Amino acid sequence: MAELASSIITIATVSLAIIKETVNYIKEIRLVDRVVNRLLTNLKDLHELIRLVELTYQRANSDKSEPSVFVKQNLIKCRDRIRDVKPMIFELASRNTDTFFKKVSLKRKSDAVKEDIETIIHDIRLYMEDIRVGISCWSL
């Protein structure tokens, strides 16, 4: 009798865990549009920031000093990484999500590339920090 009760409790516990994970996954599916829009906004903001820094760099670039070259190299790295991530995010943003199943498909696709996108955005932010330090050294 104790074994039966233990088995029932185990089944109930596992079932509750499965239900909880399913509910969380459905919530994530419902919010997938927001996640993709956030990624798209983040990309656009980074792209605009890089463009602004490039314009400023071009106006200020009157020498070929080491800090100047360092800033230019990091700007090139930023542009390259933007070029890497842009198609991934645009592909996600272009998907139709008017049905639940299309949202599931978008969720799966976004989960597959999410880590790559986050890594690239993190890299860009690191390059931008390096640029900030390079500009600080340049102005000394």
C-alpha positions in Angstrom: 0.0 0.0 0.0 2.9 2.4 0.8 4.5 1.6 -2.5 1.2 2.4 -4.3 0.9 5.8 -2.5 4.5 6.6 -3.2 4.0 5.8 -6.9 0.9 8.0 -7.0 2.7 10.9 -5.3 5.7 10.5 -7.8 3.3 10.5 -10.8 1.5 13.5 -9.4 4.7 15.4 -8.8 6.1 14.6 -12.3 2.7 15.6 -13.8 2.7 18.9 -12.0 6.3 19.6 -13.2 5.3 18.8 -16.8 2.2 21.0 -16.5 4.3 23.9 -15.1 6.9 23.6 -17.9 4.1 23.5 -20.5 2.4 26.6 -19.1 5.8 28.4 -19.1 6.4 27.4 -22.7 3.0 28.6 -23.8 3.6 31.9 -22.1 6.9 32.2 -23.9 5.2 31.4 -27.2 2.7 34.2 -26.5 5.5 36.6 -25.8 7.7 35.6 -28.7 6.7 38.6 -30.8 7.8 40.9 -28.0 11.2 39.1 -27.7 11.8 39.4 -31.5 10.7 43.1 -31.5 13.1 43.7 -28.5 16.0 42.1 -30.5 15.1 44.2 -33.5 15.0 47.4 -31.5 18.3 46.5 -29.8 19.9 45.9 -33.2 18.6 49.2 -34.6 19.9 51.1 -31.6 23.3 49.5 -31.8 23.5 50.1 -35.5 22.6 53.8 -35.0 25.2 54.1 -32.2 27.8 52.6 -34.5 26.9 54.9 -37.3 27.1 57.9 -35.0 30.5 56.9 -33.7 31.7 56.3 -37.3 30.6 59.8 -38.4 32.3 61.3 -35.4 35.4 59.3 -36.1 35.5 60.4 -39.7 35.2 64.0 -38.8 37.9 63.8 -36.1 40.3 61.5 -37.9 43.2 63.7 -38.8 46.0 61.4 -37.9 47.0 57.8 -38.1 48.0 57.4 -34.4 47.7 54.1 -32.7 44.5 55.0 -30.8 42.9 56.2 -34.1 43.8 52.9 -35.8 42.5 51.0 -32.8 39.2 52.8 -32.9 38.9 52.2 -36.7 39.6 48.5 -36.3 36.9 48.2 -33.6 34.4 50.1 -35.8 35.1 47.6 -38.6 34.6 44.7 -36.2 31.3 46.2 -35.1 30.1 46.6 -38.6 31.1 43.0 -39.4 29.2 41.7 -36.4 26.1 43.8 -37.3 26.3 42.3 -40.8 26.4 38.8 -39.1 23.4 39.3 -36.8 21.1 41.5 -39.1 19.9 38.6 -41.3 19.2 36.4 -38.3 17.0 39.1 -36.6 15.3 40.3 -39.8 14.5 36.7 -40.6 12.8 36.2 -37.2 11.0 39.6 -37.5 9.7 38.8 -41.0 7.9 35.6 -39.9 4.1 35.6 -39.8 2.7 35.0 -36.3 -1.0 35.3 -36.7 -1.7 31.7 -35.5 -0.5 29.9 -32.4 1.3 27.3 -34.5 3.2 30.0 -36.4 4.2 31.4 -33.1 5.5 28.0 -32.0 7.5 27.8 -35.2 9.0 31.3 -34.5 9.7 30.3 -30.9 11.6 27.2 -32.1 13.6 29.3 -34.7 14.3 32.0 -32.2 15.5 29.5 -29.6 17.8 28.0 -32.2 19.6 31.3 -32.9 19.0 33.2 -29.6 22.4 32.3 -28.2 24.2 33.3 -31.4 22.4 36.6 -31.5 23.0 37.4 -27.8 26.7 36.5 -28.3 27.1 38.8 -31.3 25.3 41.7 -29.5 27.5 41.1 -26.5 30.6 41.2 -28.8 29.4 44.5 -30.3 28.9 46.0 -26.9 32.5 44.9 -25.9 33.9 46.5 -29.1 32.0 49.7 -28.3 33.5 49.7 -24.9 36.9 49.3 -26.5 36.2 52.2 -28.8 35.3 54.3 -25.8 38.6 53.5 -24.1 40.4 54.1 -27.4 38.8 57.5 -27.8 39.8 58.3 -24.2 43.4 57.4 -25.0 43.2 59.3 -28.3 42.1 62.5 -26.6 45.0 62.4 -24.0 
